[in-house]
């Protein structure tokens, strides 16, 4: 009787051990399946659309974090849009999600970033720290937030010969799906803007962008067939502002669009506050045009009836006109 009892207990322990091993095996298989899914989601997020001629590469892909976290590490990331002639390379990528909350993914990216377009635009960026998080749902990435510290960007256009540098001590980027549209909000603090062979254009400022891209919600998770390019895109600029402090504020708002060649068009409203302060700031940077700035500031003061002014800007395929007919500059294609 005692022997039979011991045999029964041993059998139950054996079954329990087998059950534990089976659970661990299933969990391990599920972990690696989830890690593989994370890799595919990450590549999709980066814009991989092989059938549309867009590829994303994650070099030396490695999974880490077992058993409680899922992480994908890449030594280098590259994106190539063969259709639109756009390519970009990034530094090392580190992403991770908790097993119990795989829809919340955090990731970090190393600089430098090198991006080039078929229109001769080259963008190079470095930073000290890049951290981002995203929330996924059944339909894809719902929203994402990114914080970048001490970023420095150089932009060169071979088609116009223009070159300028932008640096910001703190940058925040927030994206979210709004139905079929994409809402974007960007803040750059401690921003410096400089053009090649010229003094600093403006004193250090804070810039904010709040806009919507119509029908481009898929850009946030790579499901948009056009990838990350803005060709053929329309949108609404709710606010594009530059704040130098002491009331010196410029705000631009209105509808805009990019054509298939990357040229910008739009009907925008420009509002300038503290005109005299802006004239003084620009006059210090460009003393050779101080008299012209004085004339322009008087005209703007007359339009606004005082220290502030509003002006309509029309942009037609990159050509900028004040009041619809006075040419004031040209914006190269993206």
ZADO-1210 file (C-alpha; in nm, 4 decimals, padded with zeros to 6 digits):
<atoms>
<atom x="00.0000" y="00.0000" z="00.0000" code="UNK" pos="1"/>
<atom x="00.2814" y="00.2347" z="00.0946" code="UNK" pos="2"/>
<atom x="00.4750" y="00.1467" z="-00.2216" code="UNK" pos="3"/>
<atom x="00.1682" y="00.2106" z="-00.4354" code="UNK" pos="4"/>
<atom x="00.1224" y="00.5518" z="-00.2675" code="UNK" pos="5"/>
<atom x="00.4831" y="00.6459" z="-00.3317" code="UNK" pos="6"/>
<atom x="00.4495" y="00.5424" z="-00.6959" code="UNK" pos="7"/>
<atom x="00.1388" y="00.7588" z="-00.7344" code="UNK" pos="8"/>
<atom x="00.3144" y="01.0597" z="-00.5825" code="UNK" pos="9"/>
<atom x="00.6169" y="01.0083" z="-00.8071" code="UNK" pos="10"/>
<atom x="00.3898" y="00.9936" z="-01.1104" code="UNK" pos="11"/>
<atom x="00.2209" y="01.3208" z="-01.0154" code="UNK" pos="12"/>
<atom x="00.5573" y="01.4891" z="-00.9619" code="UNK" pos="13"/>
<atom x="00.6715" y="01.3606" z="-01.2993" code="UNK" pos="14"/>
<atom x="00.3583" y="01.5000" z="-01.4661" code="UNK" pos="15"/>
<atom x="00.4046" y="01.8332" z="-01.2843" code="UNK" pos="16"/>
<atom x="00.7675" y="01.8534" z="-01.3989" code="UNK" pos="17"/>
<atom x="00.6657" y="01.7730" z="-01.7570" code="UNK" pos="18"/>
<atom x="00.3964" y="02.0406" z="-01.7350" code="UNK" pos="19"/>
<atom x="00.6449" y="02.3001" z="-01.6119" code="UNK" pos="20"/>
<atom x="00.8903" y="02.2115" z="-01.8890" code="UNK" pos="21"/>
<atom x="00.6089" y="02.2347" z="-02.1458" code="UNK" pos="22"/>
<atom x="00.4991" y="02.5756" z="-02.0158" code="UNK" pos="23"/>
<atom x="00.8584" y="02.7030" z="-02.0284" code="UNK" pos="24"/>
<atom x="00.8997" y="02.5671" z="-02.3809" code="UNK" pos="25"/>
<atom x="00.5770" y="02.7295" z="-02.4975" code="UNK" pos="26"/>
<atom x="00.6692" y="03.0565" z="-02.3261" code="UNK" pos="27"/>
<atom x="01.0141" y="03.0523" z="-02.4858" code="UNK" pos="28"/>
<atom x="00.8657" y="02.9821" z="-02.8285" code="UNK" pos="29"/>
<atom x="00.6155" y="03.2620" z="-02.7743" code="UNK" pos="30"/>
<atom x="00.8930" y="03.5000" z="-02.6639" code="UNK" pos="31"/>
<atom x="01.0947" y="03.4416" z="-02.9794" code="UNK" pos="32"/>
<atom x="00.7810" y="03.4699" z="-03.1918" code="UNK" pos="33"/>
<atom x="00.7030" y="03.8029" z="-03.0231" code="UNK" pos="34"/>
<atom x="01.0639" y="03.9134" z="-03.0753" code="UNK" pos="35"/>
<atom x="01.0353" y="03.8317" z="-03.4441" code="UNK" pos="36"/>
<atom x="00.7071" y="04.0256" z="-03.4592" code="UNK" pos="37"/>
<atom x="00.8793" y="04.3196" z="-03.2865" code="UNK" pos="38"/>
<atom x="01.1509" y="04.3120" z="-03.5522" code="UNK" pos="39"/>
<atom x="00.8929" y="04.3190" z="-03.8314" code="UNK" pos="40"/>
<atom x="00.7015" y="04.6002" z="-03.6581" code="UNK" pos="41"/>
<atom x="01.0223" y="04.7986" z="-03.6118" code="UNK" pos="42"/>
<atom x="01.1185" y="04.7608" z="-03.9764" code="UNK" pos="43"/>
<atom x="00.7651" y="04.8574" z="-04.0789" code="UNK" pos="44"/>
<atom x="00.7874" y="05.1598" z="-03.8533" code="UNK" pos="45"/>
<atom x="01.1093" y="05.2593" z="-04.0270" code="UNK" pos="46"/>
<atom x="00.9242" y="05.2503" z="-04.3581" code="UNK" pos="47"/>
<atom x="00.9978" y="04.9106" z="-04.5086" code="UNK" pos="48"/>
<atom x="00.7640" y="04.8590" z="-04.8061" code="UNK" pos="49"/>
<atom x="00.9443" y="04.6144" z="-05.0316" code="UNK" pos="50"/>
<atom x="00.6545" y="04.5844" z="-05.2767" code="UNK" pos="51"/>
<atom x="00.6610" y="04.9639" z="-05.3184" code="UNK" pos="52"/>
<atom x="01.0366" y="04.9843" z="-05.3637" code="UNK" pos="53"/>
<atom x="01.1138" y="05.0913" z="-05.0042" code="UNK" pos="54"/>
<atom x="01.3471" y="04.8753" z="-04.7969" code="UNK" pos="55"/>
<atom x="01.4681" y="04.8984" z="-04.4360" code="UNK" pos="56"/>
<atom x="01.7718" y="04.7130" z="-04.3049" code="UNK" pos="57"/>
<atom x="01.8540" y="04.6284" z="-03.9429" code="UNK" pos="58"/>
<atom x="02.2183" y="04.5179" z="-03.9420" code="UNK" pos="59"/>
<atom x="02.3353" y="04.2528" z="-03.6926" code="UNK" pos="60"/>
<atom x="01.9835" y="04.2124" z="-03.5510" code="UNK" pos="61"/>
<atom x="01.9913" y="04.0620" z="-03.2024" code="UNK" pos="62"/>
<atom x="01.7122" y="03.9827" z="-02.9556" code="UNK" pos="63"/>
<atom x="01.7641" y="04.0525" z="-02.5848" code="UNK" pos="64"/>
<atom x="01.5654" y="04.0745" z="-02.2629" code="UNK" pos="65"/>
<atom x="01.4497" y="03.7141" z="-02.2144" code="UNK" pos="66"/>
<atom x="01.2475" y="03.6215" z="-02.0164" code="UNK" pos="67"/>
<atom x="01.0547" y="03.9340" z="-01.9074" code="UNK" pos="68"/>
<atom x="01.1391" y="04.1868" z="-02.1776" code="UNK" pos="69"/>
<atom x="01.1579" y="04.1750" z="-02.5563" code="UNK" pos="70"/>
<atom x="01.4318" y="04.3805" z="-02.7164" code="UNK" pos="71"/>
<atom x="01.5645" y="04.4257" z="-03.0693" code="UNK" pos="72"/>
<atom x="01.9157" y="04.5652" z="-03.1150" code="UNK" pos="73"/>
<atom x="02.0694" y="04.6724" z="-03.4482" code="UNK" pos="74"/>
<atom x="02.4234" y="04.7978" z="-03.5043" code="UNK" pos="75"/>
<atom x="02.3046" y="05.0151" z="-03.7942" code="UNK" pos="76"/>
<atom x="01.9776" y="05.1049" z="-03.9656" code="UNK" pos="77"/>
<atom x="01.9387" y="05.1957" z="-04.3327" code="UNK" pos="78"/>
<atom x="01.6335" y="05.2990" z="-04.5384" code="UNK" pos="79"/>
<atom x="01.6271" y="05.3134" z="-04.9182" code="UNK" pos="80"/>
<atom x="01.3342" y="05.4468" z="-05.1227" code="UNK" pos="81"/>
<atom x="01.4313" y="05.3504" z="-05.4763" code="UNK" pos="82"/>
<atom x="01.1157" y="05.4960" z="-05.6326" code="UNK" pos="83"/>
<atom x="01.1526" y="05.8498" z="-05.4959" code="UNK" pos="84"/>
<atom x="01.5306" y="05.8517" z="-05.4772" code="UNK" pos="85"/>
<atom x="01.5522" y="05.8955" z="-05.0992" code="UNK" pos="86"/>
<atom x="01.8007" y="05.7156" z="-04.8749" code="UNK" pos="87"/>
<atom x="01.8969" y="05.7463" z="-04.5087" code="UNK" pos="88"/>
<atom x="02.1349" y="05.5775" z="-04.2672" code="UNK" pos="89"/>
<atom x="02.1233" y="05.5807" z="-03.8856" code="UNK" pos="90"/>
<atom x="02.3384" y="05.4612" z="-03.5989" code="UNK" pos="91"/>
<atom x="02.2654" y="05.1778" z="-03.3555" code="UNK" pos="92"/>
<atom x="01.9031" y="05.1049" z="-03.2611" code="UNK" pos="93"/>
<atom x="01.7825" y="04.9629" z="-02.9281" code="UNK" pos="94"/>
<atom x="01.4153" y="04.8809" z="-02.8748" code="UNK" pos="95"/>
<atom x="01.2317" y="04.6977" z="-02.5971" code="UNK" pos="96"/>
<atom x="00.8841" y="04.6104" z="-02.4720" code="UNK" pos="97"/>
<atom x="00.7627" y="04.4418" z="-02.1538" code="UNK" pos="98"/>
<atom x="00.6224" y="04.0934" z="-02.2125" code="UNK" pos="99"/>
<atom x="00.3050" y="04.1849" z="-02.0226" code="UNK" pos="100"/>
<atom x="00.2615" y="04.5055" z="-02.2295" code="UNK" pos="101"/>
<atom x="00.4007" y="04.4420" z="-02.5793" code="UNK" pos="102"/>
<atom x="00.1999" y="04.7310" z="-02.7262" code="UNK" pos="103"/>
<atom x="00.4187" y="04.9875" z="-02.5475" code="UNK" pos="104"/>
<atom x="00.7600" y="04.9978" z="-02.7138" code="UNK" pos="105"/>
<atom x="01.0497" y="05.2203" z="-02.6079" code="UNK" pos="106"/>
<atom x="01.3540" y="05.2680" z="-02.8284" code="UNK" pos="107"/>
<atom x="01.6760" y="05.4643" z="-02.8591" code="UNK" pos="108"/>
<atom x="01.8704" y="05.5605" z="-03.1689" code="UNK" pos="109"/>
<atom x="02.2319" y="05.6700" z="-03.2084" code="UNK" pos="110"/>
<atom x="02.3506" y="05.9383" z="-03.4448" code="UNK" pos="111"/>
<atom x="02.4753" y="06.0317" z="-03.6980" code="UNK" pos="112"/>
<atom x="02.1909" y="06.0407" z="-03.9484" code="UNK" pos="113"/>
<atom x="02.2578" y="06.0955" z="-04.3173" code="UNK" pos="114"/>
<atom x="01.9650" y="06.1513" z="-04.5568" code="UNK" pos="115"/>
<atom x="01.9659" y="06.2337" z="-04.9278" code="UNK" pos="116"/>
<atom x="01.6939" y="06.3018" z="-05.1841" code="UNK" pos="117"/>
<atom x="01.6871" y="06.2807" z="-05.5614" code="UNK" pos="118"/>
<atom x="01.6471" y="06.6611" z="-05.5747" code="UNK" pos="119"/>
<atom x="01.9940" y="06.7188" z="-05.4327" code="UNK" pos="120"/>
<atom x="01.8925" y="06.7833" z="-05.0715" code="UNK" pos="121"/>
<atom x="02.1337" y="06.6429" z="-04.8121" code="UNK" pos="122"/>
<atom x="02.0538" y="06.6423" z="-04.4397" code="UNK" pos="123"/>
<atom x="02.3064" y="06.5414" z="-04.1713" code="UNK" pos="124"/>
<atom x="02.2128" y="06.5253" z="-03.8029" code="UNK" pos="125"/>
<atom x="02.3907" y="06.4404" z="-03.4784" code="UNK" pos="126"/>
<atom x="02.2653" y="06.4403" z="-03.1186" code="UNK" pos="127"/>
<atom x="02.3688" y="06.3458" z="-02.7683" code="UNK" pos="128"/>
<atom x="02.0567" y="06.1503" z="-02.6747" code="UNK" pos="129"/>
<atom x="01.7508" y="06.0183" z="-02.8619" code="UNK" pos="130"/>
<atom x="01.4670" y="05.8428" z="-02.6780" code="UNK" pos="131"/>
<atom x="01.1254" y="05.7518" z="-02.8100" code="UNK" pos="132"/>
<atom x="00.8177" y="05.5525" z="-02.7166" code="UNK" pos="133"/>
<atom x="00.5161" y="05.4371" z="-02.9138" code="UNK" pos="134"/>
<atom x="00.1768" y="05.2903" z="-02.8387" code="UNK" pos="135"/>
<atom x="00.0397" y="05.0272" z="-03.0760" code="UNK" pos="136"/>
<atom x="-00.3156" y="04.9094" z="-03.1294" code="UNK" pos="137"/>
<atom x="-00.4716" y="04.6511" z="-03.3612" code="UNK" pos="138"/>
<atom x="-00.4666" y="04.8987" z="-03.6511" code="UNK" pos="139"/>
<atom x="-00.0988" y="04.9859" z="-03.5999" code="UNK" pos="140"/>
<atom x="00.0881" y="05.2586" z="-03.4160" code="UNK" pos="141"/>
<atom x="-00.1592" y="05.4940" z="-03.2508" code="UNK" pos="142"/>
<atom x="00.0820" y="05.7587" z="-03.1226" code="UNK" pos="143"/>
<atom x="00.4488" y="05.8178" z="-03.0598" code="UNK" pos="144"/>
<atom x="00.6630" y="06.0657" z="-02.8671" code="UNK" pos="145"/>
<atom x="01.0316" y="06.1452" z="-02.9124" code="UNK" pos="146"/>
<atom x="01.2776" y="06.3539" z="-02.7112" code="UNK" pos="147"/>
<atom x="01.6158" y="06.4572" z="-02.8575" code="UNK" pos="148"/>
<atom x="01.8872" y="06.6406" z="-02.6672" code="UNK" pos="149"/>
<atom x="02.1468" y="06.8727" z="-02.8250" code="UNK" pos="150"/>
<atom x="02.0718" y="06.8019" z="-03.1901" code="UNK" pos="151"/>
<atom x="02.2711" y="06.9648" z="-03.4695" code="UNK" pos="152"/>
<atom x="02.1516" y="06.9490" z="-03.8321" code="UNK" pos="153"/>
<atom x="02.3181" y="07.0618" z="-04.1541" code="UNK" pos="154"/>
<atom x="02.1070" y="07.1053" z="-04.4682" code="UNK" pos="155"/>
<atom x="02.2610" y="07.1482" z="-04.8135" code="UNK" pos="156"/>
<atom x="02.0756" y="07.1928" z="-05.1445" code="UNK" pos="157"/>
<atom x="02.2911" y="07.1202" z="-05.4487" code="UNK" pos="158"/>
<atom x="02.0196" y="07.2575" z="-05.6788" code="UNK" pos="159"/>
<atom x="02.0303" y="07.6090" z="-05.5270" code="UNK" pos="160"/>
<atom x="02.3658" y="07.6076" z="-05.3525" code="UNK" pos="161"/>
<atom x="02.1971" y="07.7004" z="-05.0250" code="UNK" pos="162"/>
<atom x="02.3369" y="07.5590" z="-04.7007" code="UNK" pos="163"/>
<atom x="02.2368" y="07.6233" z="-04.3414" code="UNK" pos="164"/>
<atom x="02.2747" y="07.4726" z="-03.9952" code="UNK" pos="165"/>
<atom x="02.0125" y="07.4282" z="-03.7228" code="UNK" pos="166"/>
<atom x="02.0881" y="07.3325" z="-03.3650" code="UNK" pos="167"/>
<atom x="01.8523" y="07.2838" z="-03.0701" code="UNK" pos="168"/>
<atom x="01.9275" y="07.2037" z="-02.7074" code="UNK" pos="169"/>
<atom x="01.5947" y="07.0223" z="-02.6618" code="UNK" pos="170"/>
<atom x="01.3556" y="06.8778" z="-02.9207" code="UNK" pos="171"/>
<atom x="01.0197" y="06.7069" z="-02.8739" code="UNK" pos="172"/>
<atom x="00.8191" y="06.5363" z="-03.1491" code="UNK" pos="173"/>
<atom x="00.4665" y="06.4053" z="-03.0949" code="UNK" pos="174"/>
<atom x="00.2725" y="06.2164" z="-03.3636" code="UNK" pos="175"/>
<atom x="-00.0717" y="06.0582" z="-03.3520" code="UNK" pos="176"/>
<atom x="-00.3268" y="05.9070" z="-03.5856" code="UNK" pos="177"/>
<atom x="-00.6418" y="06.1169" z="-03.6247" code="UNK" pos="178"/>
<atom x="-00.8649" y="05.9003" z="-03.8403" code="UNK" pos="179"/>
<atom x="-00.6918" y="05.8913" z="-04.1783" code="UNK" pos="180"/>
<atom x="-00.4886" y="06.2048" z="-04.1003" code="UNK" pos="181"/>
<atom x="-00.1620" y="06.2486" z="-03.9128" code="UNK" pos="182"/>
<atom x="-00.1312" y="06.5150" z="-03.6420" code="UNK" pos="183"/>
<atom x="00.2194" y="06.6364" z="-03.5607" code="UNK" pos="184"/>
<atom x="00.3519" y="06.8723" z="-03.2949" code="UNK" pos="185"/>
<atom x="00.7205" y="06.9671" z="-03.2751" code="UNK" pos="186"/>
<atom x="00.9030" y="07.1911" z="-03.0259" code="UNK" pos="187"/>
<atom x="01.2638" y="07.3083" z="-03.0568" code="UNK" pos="188"/>
<atom x="01.4119" y="07.4925" z="-02.7605" code="UNK" pos="189"/>
<atom x="01.7389" y="07.6824" z="-02.7616" code="UNK" pos="190"/>
<atom x="01.7428" y="07.6923" z="-03.1424" code="UNK" pos="191"/>
<atom x="02.0190" y="07.8556" z="-03.3452" code="UNK" pos="192"/>
<atom x="01.9930" y="07.9088" z="-03.7235" code="UNK" pos="193"/>
<atom x="02.2985" y="07.9886" z="-03.9353" code="UNK" pos="194"/>
<atom x="02.3625" y="08.0083" z="-04.3099" code="UNK" pos="195"/>
<atom x="02.6948" y="07.9308" z="-04.4750" code="UNK" pos="196"/>
<atom x="02.9452" y="08.2193" z="-04.4793" code="UNK" pos="197"/>
<atom x="02.7001" y="08.4463" z="-04.2968" code="UNK" pos="198"/>
<atom x="02.6566" y="08.5564" z="-03.9349" code="UNK" pos="199"/>
<atom x="02.3901" y="08.3951" z="-03.7191" code="UNK" pos="200"/>
<atom x="02.0537" y="08.4868" z="-03.8719" code="UNK" pos="201"/>
<atom x="01.8651" y="08.5388" z="-03.5477" code="UNK" pos="202"/>
<atom x="01.9256" y="08.5278" z="-03.1739" code="UNK" pos="203"/>
<atom x="01.8568" y="08.1949" z="-03.0032" code="UNK" pos="204"/>
<atom x="01.4856" y="08.1168" z="-03.0231" code="UNK" pos="205"/>
<atom x="01.2134" y="07.8636" z="-02.9463" code="UNK" pos="206"/>
<atom x="01.0265" y="07.7176" z="-03.2449" code="UNK" pos="207"/>
<atom x="00.6953" y="07.5315" z="-03.2451" code="UNK" pos="208"/>
<atom x="00.5139" y="07.3466" z="-03.5234" code="UNK" pos="209"/>
<atom x="00.1556" y="07.2187" z="-03.5047" code="UNK" pos="210"/>
<atom x="00.0178" y="07.0691" z="-03.8267" code="UNK" pos="211"/>
<atom x="-00.1974" y="06.8003" z="-03.9879" code="UNK" pos="212"/>
<atom x="-00.1087" y="06.5934" z="-04.2960" code="UNK" pos="213"/>
<atom x="-00.4252" y="06.4886" z="-04.4770" code="UNK" pos="214"/>
<atom x="-00.4613" y="06.1143" z="-04.5382" code="UNK" pos="215"/>
<atom x="-00.1115" y="06.0343" z="-04.4101" code="UNK" pos="216"/>
<atom x="-00.1901" y="05.8559" z="-04.0806" code="UNK" pos="217"/>
<atom x="00.0055" y="05.5527" z="-04.2067" code="UNK" pos="218"/>
<atom x="00.3322" y="05.7470" z="-04.1951" code="UNK" pos="219"/>
<atom x="00.3485" y="05.6853" z="-03.8212" code="UNK" pos="220"/>
<atom x="00.3809" y="05.3068" z="-03.8532" code="UNK" pos="221"/>
<atom x="00.5139" y="05.2576" z="-04.2076" code="UNK" pos="222"/>
<atom x="00.1797" y="05.1366" z="-04.3497" code="UNK" pos="223"/>
<atom x="00.1501" y="05.4380" z="-04.5804" code="UNK" pos="224"/>
<atom x="00.2295" y="05.3183" z="-04.9359" code="UNK" pos="225"/>
<atom x="00.4214" y="05.6422" z="-04.9960" code="UNK" pos="226"/>
<atom x="00.6485" y="05.5774" z="-04.6997" code="UNK" pos="227"/>
<atom x="00.7930" y="05.8892" z="-04.5365" code="UNK" pos="228"/>
<atom x="00.8041" y="06.1121" z="-04.8451" code="UNK" pos="229"/>
<atom x="00.5799" y="06.4195" z="-04.8607" code="UNK" pos="230"/>
<atom x="00.5390" y="06.4309" z="-05.2371" code="UNK" pos="231"/>
<atom x="00.1744" y="06.4830" z="-05.3314" code="UNK" pos="232"/>
<atom x="00.0759" y="06.5644" z="-04.9710" code="UNK" pos="233"/>
<atom x="-00.1674" y="06.8324" z="-04.8555" code="UNK" pos="234"/>
<atom x="-00.2026" y="06.9639" z="-04.5032" code="UNK" pos="235"/>
<atom x="-00.2975" y="07.2405" z="-04.2637" code="UNK" pos="236"/>
<atom x="-00.0410" y="07.4441" z="-04.0732" code="UNK" pos="237"/>
<atom x="-00.2233" y="07.5375" z="-03.7550" code="UNK" pos="238"/>
<atom x="00.0818" y="07.7180" z="-03.6225" code="UNK" pos="239"/>
<atom x="00.4490" y="07.7575" z="-03.7120" code="UNK" pos="240"/>
<atom x="00.6076" y="08.0004" z="-03.4694" code="UNK" pos="241"/>
<atom x="00.9460" y="08.1469" z="-03.3798" code="UNK" pos="242"/>
<atom x="00.9753" y="08.3148" z="-03.0396" code="UNK" pos="243"/>
<atom x="01.2815" y="08.5251" z="-02.9528" code="UNK" pos="244"/>
<atom x="01.1414" y="08.6277" z="-02.6170" code="UNK" pos="245"/>
<atom x="01.0497" y="08.9805" z="-02.5052" code="UNK" pos="246"/>
<atom x="00.7347" y="08.9587" z="-02.7178" code="UNK" pos="247"/>
<atom x="00.9219" y="08.9016" z="-03.0452" code="UNK" pos="248"/>
<atom x="00.7002" y="08.6386" z="-03.2069" code="UNK" pos="249"/>
<atom x="00.6405" y="08.5310" z="-03.5677" code="UNK" pos="250"/>
<atom x="00.3521" y="08.2958" z="-03.6481" code="UNK" pos="251"/>
<atom x="00.2594" y="08.1336" z="-03.9795" code="UNK" pos="252"/>
<atom x="-00.0648" y="07.9430" z="-04.0421" code="UNK" pos="253"/>
<atom x="-00.2723" y="07.8157" z="-04.3338" code="UNK" pos="254"/>
<atom x="-00.3097" y="07.5316" z="-04.5883" code="UNK" pos="255"/>
<atom x="-00.0104" y="07.3969" z="-04.7804" code="UNK" pos="256"/>
<atom x="00.0829" y="07.1175" z="-05.0199" code="UNK" pos="257"/>
<atom x="00.3815" y="06.9495" z="-05.1851" code="UNK" pos="258"/>
<atom x="00.3598" y="06.8491" z="-05.5500" code="UNK" pos="259"/>
<atom x="00.5086" y="06.5341" z="-05.7024" code="UNK" pos="260"/>
<atom x="00.8391" y="06.7142" z="-05.7610" code="UNK" pos="261"/>
<atom x="00.8679" y="06.8210" z="-05.3970" code="UNK" pos="262"/>
<atom x="00.7831" y="07.1907" z="-05.4446" code="UNK" pos="263"/>
<atom x="00.5886" y="07.3675" z="-05.1711" code="UNK" pos="264"/>
<atom x="00.2702" y="07.5657" z="-05.2411" code="UNK" pos="265"/>
<atom x="00.0270" y="07.7292" z="-05.0024" code="UNK" pos="266"/>
<atom x="-00.1710" y="08.0308" z="-04.8879" code="UNK" pos="267"/>
<atom x="-00.0372" y="08.1325" z="-04.5499" code="UNK" pos="268"/>
<atom x="-00.0971" y="08.4110" z="-04.3024" code="UNK" pos="269"/>
<atom x="00.2159" y="08.5637" z="-04.1472" code="UNK" pos="270"/>
<atom x="00.1797" y="08.7531" z="-03.8204" code="UNK" pos="271"/>
<atom x="00.4658" y="08.9528" z="-03.6704" code="UNK" pos="272"/>
<atom x="00.4610" y="09.0915" z="-03.3175" code="UNK" pos="273"/>
<atom x="00.7027" y="09.3601" z="-03.1971" code="UNK" pos="274"/>
<atom x="00.8068" y="09.4712" z="-03.5467" code="UNK" pos="275"/>
<atom x="01.0660" y="09.7196" z="-03.4225" code="UNK" pos="276"/>
<atom x="01.2347" y="09.4539" z="-03.2094" code="UNK" pos="277"/>
<atom x="01.2557" y="09.2186" z="-03.5089" code="UNK" pos="278"/>
<atom x="01.3986" y="09.5008" z="-03.7227" code="UNK" pos="279"/>
<atom x="01.6680" y="09.5647" z="-03.4646" code="UNK" pos="280"/>
<atom x="01.7561" y="09.1945" z="-03.4352" code="UNK" pos="281"/>
<atom x="01.7838" y="09.1490" z="-03.8120" code="UNK" pos="282"/>
<atom x="01.9666" y="09.4793" z="-03.8486" code="UNK" pos="283"/>
<atom x="02.2374" y="09.3578" z="-03.6115" code="UNK" pos="284"/>
<atom x="02.2777" y="09.0374" z="-03.8125" code="UNK" pos="285"/>
<atom x="02.2667" y="09.2125" z="-04.1531" code="UNK" pos="286"/>
<atom x="02.3875" y="09.5742" z="-04.1132" code="UNK" pos="287"/>
<atom x="02.4220" y="09.6097" z="-04.4900" code="UNK" pos="288"/>
<atom x="02.0434" y="09.5968" z="-04.5315" code="UNK" pos="289"/>
<atom x="01.9520" y="09.8039" z="-04.2265" code="UNK" pos="290"/>
<atom x="01.7944" y="10.0794" z="-04.4396" code="UNK" pos="291"/>
<atom x="01.5827" y="09.8242" z="-04.6280" code="UNK" pos="292"/>
<atom x="01.4676" y="09.6693" z="-04.3010" code="UNK" pos="293"/>
<atom x="01.3685" y="10.0146" z="-04.1793" code="UNK" pos="294"/>
<atom x="01.1513" y="10.0661" z="-04.4888" code="UNK" pos="295"/>
<atom x="00.9944" y="09.7201" z="-04.4589" code="UNK" pos="296"/>
<atom x="00.9203" y="09.7652" z="-04.0875" code="UNK" pos="297"/>
<atom x="00.7436" y="10.0932" z="-04.1588" code="UNK" pos="298"/>
<atom x="00.5319" y="09.9267" z="-04.4274" code="UNK" pos="299"/>
<atom x="00.4426" y="09.6407" z="-04.1925" code="UNK" pos="300"/>
<atom x="00.3605" y="09.8826" z="-03.9125" code="UNK" pos="301"/>
<atom x="00.1285" y="10.0667" z="-04.1487" code="UNK" pos="302"/>
<atom x="-00.0411" y="09.7394" z="-04.2459" code="UNK" pos="303"/>
<atom x="-00.0832" y="09.6336" z="-03.8853" code="UNK" pos="304"/>
<atom x="-00.1626" y="09.9743" z="-03.7464" code="UNK" pos="305"/>
<atom x="00.1128" y="09.9644" z="-03.4857" code="UNK" pos="306"/>
<atom x="00.3790" y="09.7341" z="-03.3438" code="UNK" pos="307"/>
<atom x="00.2173" y="09.4176" z="-03.4871" code="UNK" pos="308"/>
<atom x="00.1288" y="09.3209" z="-03.8440" code="UNK" pos="309"/>
<atom x="-00.0339" y="09.0457" z="-04.0503" code="UNK" pos="310"/>
<atom x="00.0628" y="08.9645" z="-04.4051" code="UNK" pos="311"/>
<atom x="-00.0700" y="08.7136" z="-04.6586" code="UNK" pos="312"/>
<atom x="00.1927" y="08.4926" z="-04.8216" code="UNK" pos="313"/>
<atom x="00.1342" y="08.2973" z="-05.1413" code="UNK" pos="314"/>
<atom x="00.3762" y="08.0159" z="-05.2229" code="UNK" pos="315"/>
<atom x="00.3601" y="07.8779" z="-05.5771" code="UNK" pos="316"/>
<atom x="00.5910" y="07.5843" z="-05.6446" code="UNK" pos="317"/>
<atom x="00.8512" y="07.7214" z="-05.4074" code="UNK" pos="318"/>
<atom x="00.8264" y="08.0881" z="-05.5096" code="UNK" pos="319"/>
<atom x="00.7172" y="08.3097" z="-05.2205" code="UNK" pos="320"/>
<atom x="00.5075" y="08.6228" z="-05.2809" code="UNK" pos="321"/>
<atom x="00.3965" y="08.8817" z="-05.0262" code="UNK" pos="322"/>
<atom x="00.0403" y="08.9988" z="-05.0754" code="UNK" pos="323"/>
<atom x="00.0114" y="08.7606" z="-05.3682" code="UNK" pos="324"/>
<atom x="00.2375" y="08.9478" z="-05.6140" code="UNK" pos="325"/>
<atom x="00.5577" y="09.0831" z="-05.4488" code="UNK" pos="326"/>
<atom x="00.8371" y="08.8205" z="-05.4848" code="UNK" pos="327"/>
<atom x="01.0421" y="08.7843" z="-05.1667" code="UNK" pos="328"/>
<atom x="01.2237" y="08.4507" z="-05.1998" code="UNK" pos="329"/>
<atom x="01.2306" y="08.0907" z="-05.3164" code="UNK" pos="330"/>
<atom x="01.2141" y="07.7579" z="-05.1305" code="UNK" pos="331"/>
<atom x="01.3993" y="07.4633" z="-05.2896" code="UNK" pos="332"/>
<atom x="01.2164" y="07.1305" z="-05.3446" code="UNK" pos="333"/>
<atom x="01.2438" y="06.8709" z="-05.0673" code="UNK" pos="334"/>
</atoms>
